[in-house]
Amino acid sequence: MAQLVFSDTANNQGILQEAERMTKLGAAGITGNATLLQDFTRLVNIWDGRINADIMLSDGKWQYDDFNVGDMPIATTNLVSGQQDYSVRTDDNSRQIWKVSRVDVKDSSGGWKKLRQIDHTQIDTGFSAYRSTDGEPVEYDWNGISMLLFPAPSYASSAGLKIIFQREAKPFATTGTDSQIPGFASAFHYLLALGSAYEYARDNGLVNANALRSELEQGRQELRDFYAARNVEKSGLRARQENTR
């Protein structure tokens, strides 16, 4: 299936146009109605988030990221001597960080080292007493808002903390981004139309609501299977070379 833009009123090849077909609202039934346009934009964004979550749960080794955001999912910040708590909630584009996959820190000599992730429940001593002497950080704990370094650095370093993460997708807007396409595989772009159409059909008592839901769940499972399949390890088997002479 070809990729779908958010809206294509000229050729009827967009996500909203597909939703108009599925809901039987007809051409411009959504795009020509300001209220429904806002409603379906919200629903498409909700389902874009759910699809992105499906991918992240299935896509363990490939670090999926929405290319619409426009930069790499890597952030750096300054290490401050004696500061243990660093705010890690959104990226530079105000996209919410969903998952931290790696944290590196510069040591006092300027070399990079990877930090181990821990959870506060693993700390047997009093929390404030754990690695309480400032030094070179070796561990971190992240709660979705703040990142704590253990121990707090005993030195300052410009851009000395590097965080690699996964984040929410760039949302579609009701104006100005009609040509934006979803950031995941084009074969599954239709799921955003299907998800929004199902929500509308359910809330408005349309007779095809259950059929849309069934197709939606089947499509989500196929998407999860697709992204999970990218994690297959190399088996070590080698293709046999045949003598063609």
N, C-alpha and C positions, 0 to 999 in steps of 0.2 A: 504494500500500500504506500502511495506517495505521501510525503509529509503534508500536514495540514497547518495552514496559518490560522491565527485566531479568528479572523473574519475576512471573507472575500466575497463581497456583495456583487462584484462584476461577473465572476465565473461560478459562484455558488460552490466553492471548493474549500470553505473554511470550517472550523470547529462549530461556530455558531450556526452556520448554514446546515450542518449535519444535525445539530440539535433541533433546528426548525423542522427538518424532515421527520425526525424520530418522534417529536411531540405533535406533529401535524399542525403546527402553527403556521406553516406556509412561508413562502418567500417574504422576507422582511418582517415576519411575525415577531421576531426578537429584535433584530437590528433597527427596525423602524418604530419600535416602542421603547421610549426612554426608560420606563420603569422595568420592563422585562430585560432590557439590555444590562441594566445595573444588576438585576437579580441573577441573570445567567453568568455575568462576569464573576460575581461572587461565587457561584456554584462551581464554575470552571476552576477558579483558584483553589477552592476547597478540595476538589478532586485532584488537581495538580499536586497539592500537598500530600494527599493520600497515596497517589501513584509514586511520588518521590520516596515516601516512607516504605512502600512495598519494595522498591528497587534497593534501597539501602539495607533492608532486612535480608534481601536475597543475594546481594552483591558484595560478598565478604572481602574478597581480595582486590577487586577492581573498585577504586574509590570514585564512585559516581559523583558528578557535579553538573549542574545546569549551566550550559555554555552561555546562556543569555545574560548571566550575571556580569561577565566581561573580564574577569581577572582570575588568577589562580587562587585556590582555597588555602592560602598560606598567609598568616599574619605574623608580624614581628612587633615587639614593644621593647622599651628600654628596661633593663634590670636596674633596680634602685637598691642601693646598699641598705640592708635592714628591713626591706619591704617584703613581706611574705605573701600578701593578698594582691592579685592582679585581676582586673575585670576582663572576663572573656565571655561575652554574651552575643555580640553581633560583629560582623565583619565591617570592612571599610565602606561597604555599600548598604549598610543597615540591614543586611540579611541575617536572620537569626541563625546562630551556630547550633546545629543539632547534635553533632558527634565530633569529639576530638580523637583523632587517630594516632597522633604523634606529637611529642613535645621535646624540643631540643633547647639546650641552654649553653651559652658560652661560659667556659671556665675562666679563672682569673688570668690565664695566659692567652685568652682569645680563641681557644680551640672549641669546637662544638662537641657536645656530648648529649646522648639521648637520656631522657628522664624516665624512670619507672613510674607507672601509674599505681596508686594505692587508693583505698577507700578508708574513710575515717573509722569505719567499723572494724578495720584490721588493726587499729592502734590500741594496744592493750594498756599502755600507760595513760596518765592524764593527758588530754589533748594538748594543752598548753605546754606540757613538759616534753612532748615528743620532738626530738631534734631541735631543741630550743636554742642551741648555740649557733649563731650565724656562721655560715661557711659556704661551701660549694654545694648548690642544690643537687640532689640525686633522685628525688621523688616529687610527684605532684598529685593533688586531689582536686577534681573539678566537679562542681555541683550544677553546672548549667549556667551559672552566673559568675561565680568567682573561682579562680584557680589559686590554690595554695601551694607554695613551694616549700619543700622540706630538705634541708633547713633553709631559712631565708638567706639570700646572698649576703656575703660579707664584703662585697665589692660592687661597683657600678659598671655597667656595660651598655654602650649604645646599641640598640636593636639586638640585645643579648638573649632575648627569649623568642623562640620561633615555634609557632603552633600550626599544625596541619589539621584540617577539619573538613567536615561535610556540613552543608547548610541548606536552608530552605531555598526553593526556587524563586526566580524573579516573577512577580505576579503579572498577570495580564491586566490591562487598563481598559476602561470603557471608551477612551479616546486616545488617539495618537500611536497606538501600538497594534494596529490591525494586522500587520505583517509578522508579528512575533510568532515563532513556532515553539512548541514544547521542546524542552531540553533532553528528552529521552528518545529512544528508538522510534522511528517514524511509523513502524508497523503497529504501534500502540497509541498513536495520537488520537484515534477515534474514541479511546476510553474517556477522554475529557468531555466529548459530546455525549457519550453514553451515560456517564455519571450525572452530568447536569440534567439531561433529559429524564433520567430515572427519578431524580429528586422532584422535578416539576410534575412528572406524571403521577407519582405517589401522592404528592400534596394536593393535586387537583383531581384525583379520582379517575385518571385515564385508564381505559381498559387494558392497555399494553404495559402497565407499570410492572407487573410480575415478570413479563417476558423481557423487559429491559433489564430488570434486576438479574435475571438468570444469565443473560448475555454478558452483563457487566462482570459478574463474579467469574464466569468462565474466562473472559478476557484478562482479568486481573491474575488469575492462576497461570495463564499462558505467559503473561509478562514476568511473573515471578520465576517461572521455569526457564524462561529465556535468559534472564540475568543470572540466575543461579548456575546455568550451564557454562557461563564464562569463567567460572571458578575451577573448572575441571583441571586437575593437576596432570602434568605430562606423565604418562605411564611408564616411560622408559623404553617402550616398544619402538622399534625402528622399521621403517618401510624397507622391504627387501628390494635390492637392486637386481634387476634381471639383465642378463647378458643379451644385448640386442644385436650382437655381431653374428 
